[in-house]
Amino acid sequence: MLRNWRIFARNFANSNEEIAAKVDISFLRPRHRIIAAGGMPPIQFDSERERAARRERFGRYGLASGVPVAELFPTAEEIEEEQAIGLFREFKEVKKEYEEIQKKKKEAAVARLAELEKNLKKYPAALAKYEASLVKQEREKDEKEVALEKRIREIQEYFGYWMDPKDPRFEVMLQQKEAEEKKAAKMAKRDEIQKKRYAENV
């Protein structure tokens, strides 16, 4: 009885493994399933046969990738090309260039500090001059603003209602009022001339 039970359990376990192997709910391609499982996928595409891809494959999978180690190093032509472009330089050259750059930066900083000290000595006079110009500007601005506010008030009183000076109709009203004022001034001048003439004749 126990023996039959063991056989039954073994058969049941084997059938479950077969079912599990057949059912794949991830919908991954076989290549990606291998990668997900931590394996090394076979070379399928032409891009994987290129040198850069083979180097990357060696970097990822090591000697197991089957890429020859000699392929990893640059050729003599590549080294010459890199030297012509200047991608890699000698440490001494780079260090010397770095020291020169640092020296120039220090000189520029010293020159800037000297300029700042010179300007700092001039600062009180420049500040007093600036503040005086601000006061003068404020005074002129106040006079202009007072005149403008007076003009706006006159126009609003003349037309009998408040209007925003930024309104385009305000300009039209301003021109209308100025025309009427000119006309009134002209009439007053004419009346004055007529009075003079009348006084001269009498």
C-alpha positions as CSV (number, residue, x, y, z in Angstrom):
1,M,0.0,0.0,0.0
2,L,2.8,2.4,1.0
3,R,4.7,1.5,-2.1
4,N,1.7,2.3,-4.3
5,W,1.3,5.6,-2.6
6,R,4.9,6.6,-3.3
7,I,4.5,5.7,-7.0
8,F,1.3,7.7,-7.2
9,A,3.0,10.7,-5.6
10,R,6.0,10.4,-7.9
11,N,3.7,10.3,-11.0
12,F,1.7,13.2,-9.7
13,A,4.8,15.3,-9.2
14,N,6.1,14.5,-12.7
15,S,2.8,15.5,-14.3
16,N,2.8,18.8,-12.4
17,E,6.3,19.6,-13.7
18,E,5.3,18.8,-17.3
19,I,2.2,21.1,-16.9
20,A,4.3,23.8,-15.4
21,A,6.8,23.6,-18.2
22,K,4.1,23.8,-20.9
23,V,2.3,26.8,-19.3
24,D,4.1,30.1,-19.8
25,I,2.1,33.2,-18.7
26,S,5.0,35.7,-19.1
27,F,4.7,35.9,-22.9
28,L,8.5,36.5,-23.1
29,R,10.4,35.4,-26.1
30,P,12.8,32.5,-25.5
31,R,15.8,34.9,-25.7
32,H,14.4,37.1,-23.0
33,R,13.4,34.1,-20.9
34,I,17.0,33.0,-20.9
35,I,18.2,36.4,-19.9
36,A,15.6,36.6,-17.1
37,A,16.7,33.2,-15.8
38,G,20.3,34.6,-15.6
39,G,21.6,32.6,-18.7
40,M,23.5,33.7,-21.8
41,P,21.3,34.0,-24.9
42,P,22.6,32.7,-28.2
43,I,23.9,35.2,-30.9
44,Q,20.9,35.8,-33.2
45,F,21.3,39.2,-34.8
46,D,24.0,40.7,-37.1
47,S,24.4,43.6,-34.7
48,E,25.6,41.2,-32.0
49,R,28.4,40.1,-34.3
50,E,29.9,43.6,-34.4
51,R,33.0,44.3,-32.4
52,A,31.4,46.7,-29.9
53,A,28.6,44.2,-29.2
54,R,31.1,41.3,-28.8
55,R,33.1,43.4,-26.3
56,E,30.0,44.2,-24.4
57,R,29.1,40.5,-24.4
58,F,32.5,39.6,-22.9
59,G,32.1,42.3,-20.3
60,R,28.7,40.9,-19.3
61,Y,29.4,37.1,-19.4
62,G,33.2,36.9,-19.2
63,L,35.1,34.0,-20.8
64,A,31.9,31.9,-21.0
65,S,30.8,34.3,-23.8
66,G,33.3,32.7,-26.2
67,V,34.7,36.0,-27.3
68,P,38.5,35.9,-27.8
69,V,40.4,38.2,-25.5
70,A,42.5,39.6,-28.3
71,E,39.4,41.2,-29.8
72,L,38.9,43.4,-26.7
73,F,42.1,45.5,-27.1
74,P,42.3,48.3,-29.7
75,T,44.2,47.8,-32.9
76,A,47.3,49.8,-33.9
77,E,45.2,51.9,-36.3
78,E,42.6,52.7,-33.6
79,I,45.4,53.8,-31.3
80,E,46.9,56.1,-34.0
81,E,43.4,57.5,-34.7
82,E,42.8,58.2,-31.0
83,Q,46.1,59.9,-30.7
84,A,45.4,62.0,-33.8
85,I,42.1,63.1,-32.4
86,G,43.6,63.7,-29.0
87,L,41.1,61.6,-26.9
88,F,43.9,60.4,-24.7
89,R,46.8,62.5,-23.5
90,E,49.8,62.0,-21.3
91,F,49.2,62.6,-17.6
92,K,52.1,65.1,-17.4
93,E,50.6,67.2,-20.2
94,V,47.2,67.2,-18.6
95,K,48.7,68.1,-15.2
96,K,50.7,71.0,-16.7
97,E,47.6,72.3,-18.5
98,Y,45.6,72.1,-15.3
99,E,48.2,73.9,-13.3
100,E,48.3,76.7,-15.9
101,I,44.5,77.0,-15.7
102,Q,44.6,77.2,-11.9
103,K,47.3,79.8,-12.1
104,K,45.2,82.0,-14.5
105,K,42.2,81.6,-12.2
106,K,44.3,82.8,-9.2
107,E,45.6,85.8,-11.2
108,A,42.1,86.7,-12.3
109,A,40.8,86.4,-8.7
110,V,43.6,88.7,-7.5
111,A,42.9,91.2,-10.3
112,R,39.2,91.1,-9.5
113,L,39.9,91.7,-5.7
114,A,42.1,94.7,-6.6
115,E,39.4,96.1,-8.8
116,L,36.8,95.6,-6.0
117,E,39.1,97.4,-3.5
118,K,39.5,100.3,-5.9
119,N,35.8,100.5,-6.5
120,L,35.1,100.2,-2.8
121,K,37.1,103.4,-2.2
122,K,35.0,105.2,-4.8
123,Y,31.8,103.8,-3.4
124,P,30.8,106.5,-0.9
125,A,31.1,109.3,-3.6
126,A,29.3,107.2,-6.2
127,L,26.5,106.3,-3.7
128,A,26.0,110.0,-2.7
129,K,25.9,111.0,-6.4
130,Y,23.3,108.2,-7.1
131,E,21.1,109.2,-4.2
132,A,21.2,112.8,-5.3
133,S,20.1,111.8,-8.8
134,L,17.3,109.7,-7.3
135,V,16.1,112.7,-5.2
136,K,16.2,114.9,-8.2
137,Q,14.4,112.3,-10.4
138,E,11.8,111.9,-7.7
139,R,11.2,115.6,-7.5
140,E,10.8,115.9,-11.3
141,K,8.6,112.8,-11.2
142,D,6.5,114.3,-8.5
143,E,6.0,117.5,-10.4
144,K,5.1,115.6,-13.5
145,E,2.7,113.3,-11.6
146,V,1.1,116.2,-9.9
147,A,0.5,118.0,-13.2
148,L,-0.8,114.8,-14.8
149,E,-3.1,114.1,-11.8
150,K,-4.4,117.6,-12.0
151,R,-5.0,117.3,-15.7
152,I,-6.9,114.0,-15.2
153,R,-9.0,115.5,-12.5
154,E,-9.9,118.5,-14.7
155,I,-10.9,116.2,-17.6
156,Q,-13.0,114.0,-15.3
157,E,-14.7,117.0,-13.8
158,Y,-15.3,118.5,-17.2
159,F,-17.0,115.4,-18.6
160,G,-18.7,114.6,-15.3
161,Y,-17.6,111.0,-14.6
162,W,-14.5,109.1,-13.7
163,M,-12.5,107.4,-16.4
164,D,-9.3,105.4,-16.3
165,P,-6.4,107.3,-17.9
166,K,-5.3,104.1,-19.7
167,D,-8.6,103.9,-21.5
168,P,-8.3,104.8,-25.2
169,R,-11.4,107.0,-24.9
170,F,-9.5,109.1,-22.4
171,E,-7.1,110.2,-25.1
172,V,-10.0,111.3,-27.3
173,M,-11.6,113.2,-24.5
174,L,-8.2,114.8,-23.6
175,Q,-7.8,116.0,-27.2
176,Q,-11.4,117.3,-27.3
177,K,-10.8,119.2,-24.0
178,E,-7.5,120.7,-25.3
179,A,-9.2,121.7,-28.6
180,E,-12.0,123.4,-26.6
181,E,-9.4,125.1,-24.3
182,K,-7.5,126.4,-27.4
183,K,-10.7,127.7,-28.8
184,A,-11.6,129.4,-25.5
185,A,-8.1,130.9,-25.3
186,K,-8.4,132.2,-28.9
187,M,-11.8,133.7,-28.2
188,A,-10.5,135.4,-25.0
189,K,-7.6,136.8,-27.0
190,R,-9.9,138.1,-29.7
191,D,-12.2,139.7,-27.1
192,E,-9.1,141.3,-25.5
193,I,-8.0,142.7,-28.9
194,Q,-11.5,144.0,-29.6
195,K,-11.6,145.7,-26.1
196,K,-8.2,147.4,-26.9
197,R,-9.5,148.6,-30.2
198,Y,-12.7,149.9,-28.7
199,A,-10.7,151.7,-25.9
200,E,-8.4,153.3,-28.5
201,N,-11.4,154.5,-30.6
202,V,-13.3,155.9,-27.7
